[in-house]
């Protein structure tokens, strides 16, 4: 479970109250906010009102078959898929708020200012820069180095638009991989935001590009991604009658702390629009989430009938007036 030894002060409590207001209660978005760095994130965890004690969360490093309900706990493909999904789930930390956020939108009041905003994301794919440009790696290290790396890669991260709004924010964003235990930050790897390629306020999904010249990391991601894609295709084919199988799994970084898995069921599905063979839709589900879970991959067993990077539903927040259900951003479902 989570752990923290920080002592709360009056100043800490005031900054946490300010952070709650900064998140924008009206919108029920679930990006976490901190004005005093990591210590505030841990205190937000302790003071959480949505899920006190966080009993519905399992540390990703501890996730096992027994955490799933019947009959899924007896299927190693489901267990191994969730583990692969967890490996590809990342913490997204942005330290700046764009001046382009529209009036009334989340965090608009902080436009043009530094603000630590933490969410979650998912690596949809990774590819080498070879043949795409002759520029050196644009990461912070290479920008200041007399010998920048010429071999580097990009990854596509799906998150929520209210977490990373545009290119200005992306360039002030760091993505952290393998933050599974609070006391093992030395195992965390980093990728750095470059731009936002696609995204939508209505639907709350964003595709950000991040960069790295850590080629060992790239190979590790490729191996995990291949395993994840194969398992998802296999599992969703096996459980394609999704009106019966309503398993919902969210992997996220609640309060910006170590990665957690939460299990529940999806409840409702609303179609936003359609095109041949596909439906653009959102889901509600009871798998627990917290501030910091925004942008997390929401896996709905049997709903995704084509393996790969299409149709990812990022976690967005919770519906107005309902504290028990959570709401995804828009994603694509393949029609039967």
PyMOL commands that set and color helices and strands:
alter all, ss='L'
color gray80, all
select helices_A, chain A and resi 10-23+25-27+38-46+60-62+65-67+72-74+76-87+108-110+140-143+167-170+185-187+215-238+254-256
alter helices_A, ss='H'
color red, helices_A
select strands_A, chain A and resi 32-34+57-59+89-96+114-128+153-159+173-177+189-200+205-212+247-252+260-275+278-285+297-300+313-317+326-328+331-334
alter strands_A, ss='S'
color yellow, strands_A
deselect
rebuild
show_as cartoon
